[in-house]
Amino acid sequence: MLYIPQTRRRLLGSIARAAALIPFYQGLARANSDPVGAATADLLKGLSEAALAGRPFVLPAGETTIYQLFLAEGTHLVGNKAGSTLKLGYAGPMISNHGALQRLSFEGVTFDGAGRPIDNAFGLLTLSDVAQVDMENCVVRNTTTGLMQKRCGGRVRLSTFRDLTGTAILDDNCAGVTIDANRIERCGDNGVHHWSTNSKRHDGSRISNNTIRDIDCRSGLLGLYGNGVRVAECGPVTIENNVIERCAYTAVRNTGGWDVVVADNRCKNLNEKAMYAEFGFRNATFRNNVIEDCGAGISATNYVGPGNGAGALISGNVVSKIRPSHPDAEFGPGMNWLCGVEGEGDVRILGNIVTGSPWFGVLAGFFDARNNVVVEANRLIDNEYAVGFAAQGDRLGPCEIVGNEMRGSKKANIVAMFQTDVISGDLALPDAVNTFRNVVIHDNRIF
């Protein structure tokens, strides 16, 4: 986490910068009889005095319409017990800061963007270089992106983000962030988008216990948006115990992240693959997730070689009600749709339950990408095919299919694949002969 050494000089300088707009807003109020300018000037004055005294500032009850506020070091903004709403009176953002700060706190405040325009480079709250952002029991609504944090740490807890045309919480090169027990609903692009361009830094963020629903994909781009949670180019990050429903694309998407753990989430009604590790990921874990009603289940894909799209444990997940969902024009076998679990490089697929897939319960490798894939002790029930494995190409490493329970497979239990075509008979049958190089099949049970 960013550390900003605090001194009296730094505090006074921060307050002076934040208060610099007070005369401007006062002049605006006098010249134009502008009540919004007057309210903004009064609020800035009160916030500056409270920050100097090291005490919280309690907002008045009811709704206050304001222009943009720049907050000083240590600002602690608290809502009145009767309810306090800050409403944006002009183009946003509403809340920002000048310079690096050690701490900003928000408690029990409703931030209402009033549907006013905000440039895509900002959110209603846009905070930069703040070592500790604490937001608790707040509401952010009626805006584009709700909370945009750049190079920040801290906690966002027990808050509600709703009716946004962009993303609820967007973390840009943040680390050590806890996003816990929030309610996120009706967003135009993503629920939580946590990404970095600093590939050497330890992240350590945690996204947990949130309820995320009704995430659209207004900005398009085939997976960049439309996700409950998207983590990109960072790690380690933990995503656990969330309820994620009704997303245009995925519940959880790991793009190029490393040591990303996705565990114990409950996910339902997803138009793409429910969970992804893709494009250069390393060491992904998907554990004990329950997934229902989706275009595909879990995919660890885009294997290039060791350390690039490789290293995954997919265990103890339950996937059911896979269906054609067509979120984009490329829907179909070429993108591994209609599979319960798919992995390509250095992947262990262990102890999952997949029921009713219209294509494969488990797919080990795809096209010519398959190396060190283990498919073990899974229960595969009423799928068209229980297990398929990539069988032709230049990058086919070892594959083991052992100890799986296969019930009610409609066409076959275990088959070899060339691209999207089945090229073998059922290799799970007692009299089947396996002639495929580096593929071990044994102790599987057919019911």
Solvent accessible surface area in square Angstrom, and as a share of the most:
residue,aa,sasa,rsa
1,M,132,0.59
2,L,70,0.35
3,Y,154,0.59
4,I,13,0.07
5,P,73,0.46
6,Q,83,0.37
7,T,76,0.44
8,R,144,0.53
9,R,209,0.76
10,R,91,0.33
11,L,28,0.14
12,L,80,0.40
13,G,25,0.24
14,S,4,0.02
15,I,17,0.09
16,A,65,0.50
17,R,107,0.39
18,A,3,0.03
19,A,23,0.18
20,A,69,0.53
21,L,50,0.25
22,I,20,0.10
23,P,85,0.54
24,F,118,0.49
25,Y,12,0.05
26,Q,66,0.29
27,G,24,0.23
28,L,48,0.24
29,A,15,0.12
30,R,183,0.67
31,A,86,0.66
32,N,95,0.49
33,S,97,0.62
34,D,21,0.11
35,P,101,0.64
36,V,28,0.16
37,G,0,0.00
38,A,40,0.31
39,A,29,0.22
40,T,0,0.00
41,A,1,0.01
42,D,96,0.50
43,L,10,0.05
44,L,1,0.01
45,K,98,0.42
46,G,13,0.12
47,L,7,0.03
48,S,11,0.07
49,E,82,0.37
50,A,2,0.02
51,A,8,0.06
52,L,77,0.38
53,A,70,0.54
54,G,71,0.68
55,R,118,0.43
56,P,63,0.40
57,F,37,0.15
58,V,85,0.49
59,L,3,0.02
60,P,75,0.47
61,A,57,0.44
62,G,40,0.39
63,E,106,0.47
64,T,27,0.16
65,T,44,0.25
66,I,0,0.00
67,Y,39,0.15
68,Q,44,0.19
69,L,0,0.00
70,F,37,0.16
71,L,3,0.02
72,A,3,0.03
73,E,6,0.03
74,G,37,0.35
75,T,4,0.02
76,H,55,0.25
77,L,0,0.00
78,V,27,0.15
79,G,10,0.10
80,N,47,0.24
81,K,215,0.91
82,A,85,0.66
83,G,36,0.35
84,S,5,0.03
85,T,20,0.12
86,L,1,0.01
87,K,62,0.26
88,L,1,0.01
89,G,12,0.11
90,Y,146,0.55
91,A,48,0.37
92,G,17,0.16
93,P,11,0.07
94,M,0,0.00
95,I,0,0.00
96,S,10,0.07
97,N,18,0.09
98,H,78,0.35
99,G,47,0.45
100,A,35,0.27
101,L,2,0.01
102,Q,39,0.17
103,R,112,0.41
104,L,0,0.00
105,S,14,0.09
106,F,3,0.01
107,E,75,0.34
108,G,31,0.30
109,V,1,0.01
110,T,21,0.12
111,F,0,0.00
112,D,8,0.04
113,G,0,0.00
114,A,38,0.30
115,G,61,0.59
116,R,95,0.35
117,P,99,0.62
118,I,14,0.07
119,D,93,0.48
120,N,142,0.73
121,A,51,0.40
122,F,82,0.34
123,G,0,0.00
124,L,0,0.00
125,L,0,0.00
126,T,9,0.05
127,L,0,0.00
128,S,30,0.19
129,D,36,0.19
130,V,0,0.00
131,A,0,0.00
132,Q,27,0.12
133,V,0,0.00
134,D,19,0.10
135,M,3,0.01
136,E,48,0.22
137,N,81,0.42
138,C,2,0.01
139,V,34,0.20
140,V,0,0.00
141,R,60,0.22
142,N,56,0.29
143,T,6,0.03
144,T,33,0.19
145,T,14,0.08
146,G,0,0.00
147,L,0,0.00
148,M,9,0.04
149,Q,2,0.01
150,K,44,0.19
151,R,111,0.41
152,C,4,0.02
153,G,0,0.00
154,G,4,0.04
155,R,102,0.37
156,V,1,0.00
157,R,61,0.22
158,L,80,0.40
159,S,2,0.01
160,T,26,0.15
161,F,0,0.00
162,R,69,0.25
163,D,53,0.27
164,L,3,0.01
165,T,65,0.38
166,G,10,0.10
167,T,4,0.02
168,A,0,0.00
169,I,0,0.00
170,L,31,0.16
171,D,0,0.00
172,D,24,0.13
173,N,24,0.12
174,C,0,0.00
175,A,12,0.09
176,G,34,0.33
177,V,2,0.01
178,T,41,0.24
179,I,1,0.01
180,D,20,0.10
181,A,32,0.25
182,N,4,0.02
183,R,108,0.40
184,I,1,0.00
185,E,23,0.10
186,R,114,0.42
187,C,3,0.02
188,G,0,0.00
189,D,13,0.07
190,N,0,0.00
191,G,0,0.00
192,V,0,0.00
193,H,13,0.06
194,H,1,0.00
195,W,77,0.27
196,S,1,0.01
197,T,102,0.60
198,N,69,0.35
199,S,69,0.45
200,K,194,0.82
201,R,66,0.24
202,H,131,0.59
203,D,5,0.02
204,G,39,0.37
205,S,2,0.02
206,R,104,0.38
207,I,1,0.00
208,S,4,0.02
209,N,76,0.39
210,N,1,0.01
211,T,30,0.18
212,I,0,0.00
213,R,56,0.20
214,D,50,0.26
215,I,4,0.02
216,D,69,0.36
217,C,24,0.14
218,R,155,0.57
219,S,58,0.37
220,G,27,0.26
221,L,119,0.59
222,L,108,0.54
223,G,3,0.03
224,L,56,0.28
225,Y,47,0.18
226,G,0,0.00
227,N,0,0.00
228,G,0,0.00
229,V,0,0.00
230,R,27,0.10
231,V,0,0.00
232,A,5,0.04
233,E,80,0.36
234,C,2,0.01
235,G,0,0.00
236,P,41,0.26
237,V,1,0.01
238,T,25,0.14
239,I,0,0.00
240,E,35,0.16
241,N,73,0.38
242,N,0,0.00
243,V,47,0.27
244,I,0,0.00
245,E,31,0.14
246,R,104,0.38
247,C,4,0.02
248,A,20,0.16
249,Y,12,0.05
250,T,0,0.00
251,A,0,0.00
252,V,0,0.00
253,R,11,0.04
254,N,1,0.00
255,T,15,0.09
256,G,4,0.04
257,G,0,0.00
258,W,30,0.10
259,D,61,0.32
260,V,1,0.00
261,V,40,0.23
262,V,1,0.00
263,A,0,0.00
264,D,45,0.24
265,N,0,0.00
266,R,111,0.41
267,C,4,0.02
268,K,92,0.39
269,N,54,0.28
270,L,0,0.00
271,N,53,0.27
272,E,4,0.02
273,K,7,0.03
274,A,0,0.00
275,M,0,0.00
276,Y,9,0.03
277,A,0,0.00
278,E,8,0.04
279,F,126,0.52
280,G,22,0.21
281,F,1,0.00
282,R,90,0.33
283,N,88,0.45
284,A,2,0.02
285,T,23,0.13
286,F,1,0.00
287,R,91,0.33
288,N,65,0.33
289,N,0,0.00
290,V,55,0.32
291,I,0,0.00
292,E,47,0.21
293,D,32,0.17
294,C,0,0.00
295,G,0,0.00
296,A,2,0.02
297,G,0,0.00
298,I,3,0.02
299,S,1,0.01
300,A,0,0.00
301,T,14,0.08
302,N,52,0.27
303,Y,16,0.06
304,V,95,0.54
305,G,14,0.13
306,P,115,0.72
307,G,43,0.41
308,N,62,0.32
309,G,0,0.00
310,A,4,0.03
311,G,13,0.13
312,A,10,0.08
313,L,64,0.32
314,I,0,0.00
315,S,15,0.10
316,G,30,0.29
317,N,0,0.00
318,V,55,0.32
319,V,0,0.00
320,S,28,0.18
321,K,127,0.54
322,I,9,0.04
323,R,63,0.23
324,P,80,0.50
325,S,20,0.13
326,H,120,0.54
327,P,32,0.20
328,D,26,0.14
329,A,110,0.85
330,E,99,0.44
331,F,30,0.13
332,G,12,0.11
333,P,72,0.45
334,G,48,0.46
335,M,73,0.33
336,N,5,0.03
337,W,1,0.01
338,L,31,0.15
339,C,3,0.02
340,G,0,0.00
341,V,0,0.00
342,E,2,0.01
343,G,0,0.00
344,E,9,0.04
345,G,0,0.00
346,D,48,0.25
347,V,3,0.02
348,R,102,0.37
349,I,0,0.00
350,L,55,0.28
351,G,33,0.32
352,N,0,0.00
353,I,53,0.27
354,V,0,0.00
355,T,46,0.27
356,G,33,0.32
357,S,3,0.02
358,P,52,0.33
359,W,27,0.09
360,F,0,0.00
361,G,0,0.00
362,V,0,0.00
363,L,1,0.01
364,A,0,0.00
365,G,0,0.00
366,F,22,0.09
367,F,83,0.35
368,D,48,0.25
369,A,6,0.05
370,R,2,0.01
371,N,30,0.15
372,N,70,0.36
373,V,0,0.00
374,V,27,0.16
375,V,0,0.00
376,E,45,0.20
377,A,49,0.38
378,N,0,0.00
379,R,102,0.37
380,L,0,0.00
381,I,36,0.18
382,D,62,0.32
383,N,0,0.00
384,E,36,0.16
385,Y,25,0.10
386,A,0,0.00
387,V,0,0.00
388,G,0,0.00
389,F,0,0.00
390,A,2,0.02
391,A,15,0.11
392,Q,87,0.39
393,G,35,0.34
394,D,142,0.74
395,R,94,0.34
396,L,17,0.08
397,G,10,0.09
398,P,67,0.42
399,C,1,0.00
400,E,71,0.32
401,I,0,0.00
402,V,15,0.09
403,G,20,0.19
404,N,0,0.00
405,E,20,0.09
406,M,0,0.00
407,R,90,0.33
408,G,39,0.38
409,S,26,0.17
410,K,139,0.59
411,K,134,0.57
412,A,12,0.10
413,N,13,0.07
414,I,0,0.00
415,V,1,0.00
416,A,0,0.00
417,M,5,0.02
418,F,79,0.33
419,Q,77,0.34
420,T,44,0.26
421,D,87,0.45
422,V,54,0.31
423,I,65,0.33
424,S,28,0.18
425,G,53,0.51
426,D,25,0.13
427,L,20,0.10
428,A,20,0.16
429,L,81,0.41
430,P,137,0.86
431,D,122,0.63
432,A,39,0.30
433,V,114,0.65
434,N,57,0.29
435,T,111,0.64
436,F,47,0.20
437,R,167,0.61
438,N,66,0.34
439,V,11,0.06
440,V,72,0.41
441,I,36,0.18
442,H,86,0.39
443,D,105,0.54
444,N,28,0.14
445,R,115,0.42
446,I,72,0.36
447,F,117,0.49
